[in-house]
């Protein structure tokens, strides 16, 4: 039996006024289809809808063999919408793979200097 490759979803939100950023993320412990999913129509619709409502997302992933990563950064999402954007993304994945496979959204304490796997492990530690 092949082991499911988990996915990490994370987003670095930059506030141009305060010149500070906050990174939030969640893990998806189910097979979402990797690159086939992110280049597919369903993902395009999801991301297009959220971007049109809250601001452009720029791809910012640091690939790792252990996990599939979906990483973004932006300066366009207003600070008051950060939690809403993350909840919308999480809810989309819950609709796809189920509540039990998607962790809670957490605020990351480390910088984004690591790989997608480093971020996955930090989220895993924060959600235990």
C-alpha positions as CSV (number, residue, x, y, z in Angstrom):
1,X,0.0,0.0,0.0
2,X,1.4,3.4,-1.0
3,X,1.7,6.0,1.7
4,X,-0.2,9.2,1.1
5,X,2.0,12.2,0.5
6,X,0.6,15.0,2.8
7,X,0.2,18.5,1.7
8,X,1.2,21.7,3.5
9,X,-0.7,25.0,2.7
10,X,0.9,28.2,4.0
11,X,0.6,31.8,3.3
12,X,2.8,34.7,4.2
13,X,0.9,38.0,4.5
14,X,2.9,41.2,4.3
15,X,1.5,44.4,5.8
16,X,2.9,47.4,3.8
17,X,1.9,49.8,6.5
18,X,3.7,48.1,9.4
19,X,6.3,46.4,7.2
20,X,5.7,43.2,9.1
21,X,4.5,39.8,7.9
22,X,2.6,37.0,9.5
23,X,2.6,33.4,8.2
24,X,-0.3,31.1,8.7
25,X,-0.8,27.5,7.5
26,X,-2.4,24.1,7.8
27,X,-1.6,20.6,6.9
28,X,-3.7,18.3,4.7
29,X,-3.2,14.6,5.6
30,X,-4.8,13.2,2.5
31,X,-4.0,12.8,-1.1
32,X,-5.2,15.9,-3.0
33,X,-3.4,14.9,-6.2
34,X,-0.3,17.1,-6.0
35,X,0.5,19.0,-9.2
36,X,-2.4,17.5,-11.1
37,X,-4.7,19.2,-8.6
38,X,-3.0,22.6,-8.6
39,X,-2.9,22.8,-12.4
40,X,-6.5,21.6,-12.6
41,X,-9.8,23.4,-13.1
42,X,-11.0,23.0,-9.5
43,X,-8.0,24.6,-8.0
44,X,-8.1,27.4,-10.6
45,X,-11.7,28.2,-9.6
46,X,-11.0,28.1,-5.9
47,X,-7.9,30.4,-6.1
48,X,-9.5,32.7,-8.7
49,X,-12.5,33.3,-6.4
50,X,-10.5,34.0,-3.3
51,X,-8.0,36.2,-5.2
52,X,-10.8,38.2,-6.8
53,X,-12.4,38.9,-3.4
54,X,-9.2,39.5,-1.3
55,X,-6.2,40.2,-3.5
56,X,-3.6,38.5,-5.7
57,X,-1.7,35.5,-4.3
58,X,1.9,35.0,-5.4
59,X,3.3,31.5,-5.5
60,X,6.0,31.0,-2.9
61,X,6.8,27.3,-2.3
62,X,10.1,25.6,-1.4
63,X,9.7,22.0,-2.7
64,X,10.6,19.0,-0.6
65,X,10.3,15.3,-1.3
66,X,8.4,14.5,1.9
67,X,5.4,16.7,1.3
68,X,3.6,18.5,-1.4
69,X,3.6,22.2,-0.7
70,X,1.2,25.0,-1.7
71,X,2.8,28.2,-0.5
72,X,1.8,31.8,-1.2
73,X,2.8,35.3,-0.2
74,X,1.0,38.6,-0.8
75,X,1.0,42.2,0.2
76,X,-2.5,42.7,-1.3
77,X,-4.6,41.0,1.3
78,X,-5.6,43.5,3.9
79,X,-4.7,42.5,7.5
80,X,-8.4,42.5,8.5
81,X,-9.0,39.7,6.0
82,X,-6.0,37.4,6.8
83,X,-8.0,35.0,9.0
84,X,-10.9,35.1,6.6
85,X,-8.7,34.1,3.6
86,X,-7.1,31.3,5.6
87,X,-10.5,30.0,6.7
88,X,-11.8,30.1,3.1
89,X,-8.8,28.1,1.9
90,X,-9.1,25.6,4.7
91,X,-12.8,25.1,4.1
92,X,-12.2,24.4,0.5
93,X,-9.9,21.6,1.4
94,X,-12.3,20.3,4.0
95,X,-14.9,20.1,1.3
96,X,-12.5,18.1,-0.8
97,X,-10.9,15.6,1.7
98,X,-13.0,16.0,4.9
99,X,-12.6,17.7,8.2
100,X,-10.5,15.0,9.9
101,X,-7.8,15.3,7.2
102,X,-7.2,19.1,7.6
103,X,-5.5,20.6,10.6
104,X,-6.5,23.8,12.2
105,X,-5.0,27.0,10.8
106,X,-2.0,28.1,12.9
107,X,0.3,31.0,13.0
108,X,3.9,30.0,12.3
109,X,6.7,31.1,14.6
110,X,9.6,30.5,12.3
111,X,10.6,32.4,9.2
112,X,10.0,31.0,5.8
113,X,13.7,30.2,5.3
114,X,13.1,26.4,5.4
115,X,11.5,23.9,3.0
116,X,7.9,23.0,2.6
117,X,8.7,20.0,4.8
118,X,10.1,22.2,7.6
119,X,6.9,24.2,7.5
120,X,4.8,21.0,7.5
121,X,6.7,19.8,10.6
122,X,6.2,23.1,12.4
123,X,2.4,23.0,11.7
124,X,2.4,19.4,12.9
125,X,4.0,20.3,16.2
126,X,1.7,23.3,16.7
127,X,-1.5,21.3,16.1
128,X,-0.7,18.3,18.4
